[in-house]
């Protein structure tokens, strides 16, 4: 990884998690929130991409050349099999639109995406956040997170996606002394 800045995105059309890393250190994190629901999913994708871009633009002002950046995001995956999932698979394509919209506005040097299972595996979301993401961040980094309340899980997921890209989310390997 030769880039200086990593912008991590957990896409959503109601609360999009955003995290900014310099080298491997978290320097900003929050969630872009649309306060009034947008009924058209296509328009909601564009509105969220623009809102996220405004936050990123503020963070990045006077900080960096975009040629030094990597954008990494969770790419939505529609799982087959039907019946078991509680979510409507039609809710997922707009998330891809959010990622694409942010990438078009940001124009990073490099793009990387992970499917949900590629970055967080099969562990329960709440346990994963608590046991892996929180442990992988320092108290100083956690102090740089701007809370938005009920949608904070999106912020934590963006942080987790960035940590995965940076190699900081991997479980610690313990070897017996021998």
C-alpha positions as CSV (number, residue, x, y, z in Angstrom):
1,X,0.0,0.0,0.0
2,X,1.8,3.1,-1.2
3,X,-0.9,5.7,-0.5
4,X,-0.8,8.2,2.2
5,X,-4.6,8.6,2.9
6,X,-7.3,6.0,3.0
7,X,-11.0,7.0,2.8
8,X,-13.2,4.2,4.0
9,X,-17.0,4.1,3.3
10,X,-19.8,2.0,4.6
11,X,-22.6,2.9,2.1
12,X,-26.1,3.5,3.1
13,X,-28.9,5.8,1.8
14,X,-29.8,7.0,5.3
15,X,-26.5,7.0,7.2
16,X,-23.2,6.5,5.3
17,X,-20.2,5.7,7.5
18,X,-17.0,7.6,6.7
19,X,-13.5,7.2,8.0
20,X,-10.3,8.9,7.1
21,X,-6.9,7.4,7.8
22,X,-3.5,9.0,7.3
23,X,-1.0,6.2,6.7
24,X,-2.5,3.7,9.1
25,X,-3.9,6.1,11.8
26,X,-7.6,7.0,12.1
27,X,-7.8,10.8,12.0
28,X,-11.6,11.4,11.4
29,X,-14.8,9.3,11.4
30,X,-18.5,10.0,11.3
31,X,-21.7,9.2,9.6
32,X,-23.3,11.3,6.8
33,X,-27.0,11.4,7.7
34,X,-30.0,12.3,5.5
35,X,-32.5,13.8,7.9
36,X,-35.4,13.7,5.5
37,X,-36.0,10.4,3.7
38,X,-35.7,10.5,-0.1
39,X,-38.3,8.2,-1.6
40,X,-36.6,7.6,-5.0
41,X,-33.7,5.2,-4.3
42,X,-31.7,6.5,-7.3
43,X,-32.0,10.1,-6.1
44,X,-31.2,9.0,-2.5
45,X,-27.9,7.4,-3.8
46,X,-26.9,10.7,-5.4
47,X,-28.0,12.8,-2.4
48,X,-26.0,10.6,0.0
49,X,-22.9,10.6,-2.3
50,X,-23.0,14.4,-2.4
51,X,-23.5,14.8,1.3
52,X,-20.6,12.4,2.0
53,X,-18.5,14.3,-0.5
54,X,-19.2,17.5,1.4
55,X,-17.9,15.9,4.7
56,X,-14.9,14.4,3.0
57,X,-14.1,17.8,1.2
58,X,-14.1,19.5,4.6
59,X,-11.8,16.8,6.1
60,X,-9.5,16.9,3.1
61,X,-9.1,20.6,2.8
62,X,-5.4,21.6,2.7
63,X,-4.5,18.0,3.8
64,X,-3.7,16.1,0.7
65,X,-3.3,15.5,-2.9
66,X,-6.0,13.1,-4.1
67,X,-3.3,11.4,-6.1
68,X,-2.2,10.1,-2.7
69,X,-5.5,8.6,-1.7
70,X,-7.2,5.2,-1.7
71,X,-11.0,4.8,-1.3
72,X,-12.1,1.5,0.1
73,X,-15.7,0.6,0.6
74,X,-18.1,-2.2,1.4
75,X,-19.6,-3.5,-1.9
76,X,-23.1,-4.8,-1.4
77,X,-23.7,-8.4,-2.0
78,X,-27.1,-10.1,-2.8
79,X,-27.1,-13.5,-1.2
80,X,-29.1,-16.3,-3.0
81,X,-31.3,-18.8,-1.3
82,X,-34.2,-16.6,-0.5
83,X,-36.5,-17.0,2.5
84,X,-33.9,-16.7,5.3
85,X,-33.0,-13.0,4.8
86,X,-35.1,-10.3,6.4
87,X,-33.9,-7.5,4.0
88,X,-35.2,-6.7,0.6
89,X,-32.4,-7.4,-2.0
90,X,-33.7,-4.3,-3.9
91,X,-32.3,-2.2,-1.1
92,X,-28.7,-3.1,-2.1
93,X,-28.2,-1.6,-5.6
94,X,-28.6,2.0,-4.3
95,X,-25.6,1.3,-1.9
96,X,-23.5,0.6,-5.0
97,X,-24.7,3.9,-6.3
98,X,-23.5,5.7,-3.2
99,X,-20.0,4.1,-3.5
100,X,-19.8,5.0,-7.2
101,X,-21.0,8.5,-6.6
102,X,-18.5,9.2,-3.9
103,X,-15.7,7.7,-6.1
104,X,-16.7,9.9,-9.0
105,X,-16.6,13.0,-6.8
106,X,-13.4,12.0,-4.9
107,X,-11.5,10.6,-7.8
108,X,-9.0,8.7,-5.6
109,X,-5.8,7.2,-7.0
110,X,-6.9,3.7,-6.1
111,X,-10.2,2.0,-5.4
112,X,-10.7,-1.2,-3.4
113,X,-13.9,-2.9,-2.2
114,X,-14.8,-5.7,0.1
115,X,-17.9,-7.8,0.2
116,X,-19.3,-7.9,3.8
117,X,-17.9,-11.4,4.5
118,X,-14.5,-10.5,3.1
119,X,-13.9,-7.8,5.7
120,X,-15.9,-9.0,8.7
121,X,-16.4,-12.7,8.2
122,X,-19.4,-14.4,9.6
123,X,-19.2,-13.1,13.2
124,X,-22.3,-11.4,14.6
125,X,-22.1,-7.7,13.7
126,X,-22.4,-6.4,17.3
127,X,-19.7,-8.8,18.6
128,X,-17.5,-8.0,15.6
129,X,-17.7,-4.3,16.3
130,X,-17.1,-4.7,20.0
131,X,-14.4,-7.4,19.9
132,X,-12.5,-6.6,16.8
133,X,-12.9,-3.0,15.7
134,X,-12.9,-1.4,19.1
135,X,-9.9,-3.4,20.1
136,X,-8.0,-2.5,16.9
137,X,-8.4,1.2,17.6
138,X,-6.5,3.2,20.1
139,X,-8.1,5.5,22.7
140,X,-6.8,8.5,20.8
141,X,-8.4,7.2,17.6
142,X,-11.7,6.6,19.3
143,X,-11.6,10.2,20.5
144,X,-11.7,11.4,16.9
145,X,-15.0,9.8,16.1
146,X,-18.0,12.1,15.8
147,X,-21.1,10.4,17.1
148,X,-24.4,10.7,15.3
149,X,-26.4,8.5,17.7
150,X,-28.4,5.6,16.4
151,X,-26.5,5.3,13.1
152,X,-23.0,5.1,14.7
153,X,-22.8,1.4,13.7
154,X,-22.2,2.7,10.1
155,X,-19.3,4.8,11.3
156,X,-17.8,1.8,13.1
157,X,-18.2,-0.3,10.0
158,X,-16.4,2.3,7.9
159,X,-13.6,2.2,10.5
160,X,-13.5,-1.6,10.3
161,X,-13.4,-1.5,6.5
162,X,-10.4,0.9,6.6
163,X,-8.7,-1.2,9.3
164,X,-9.1,-4.3,7.1
165,X,-7.5,-2.5,4.2
166,X,-4.6,-1.4,6.4
167,X,-4.1,-4.9,7.8
168,X,-5.0,-3.8,11.3
169,X,-8.1,-5.9,11.6
170,X,-6.5,-9.3,11.3
171,X,-6.7,-11.5,14.5
172,X,-3.5,-11.6,16.4
173,X,-1.6,-14.9,16.0
174,X,-0.2,-16.4,19.1
175,X,2.5,-18.9,18.8
176,X,3.5,-21.3,21.7
177,X,7.0,-20.9,23.0
178,X,9.0,-23.8,22.1
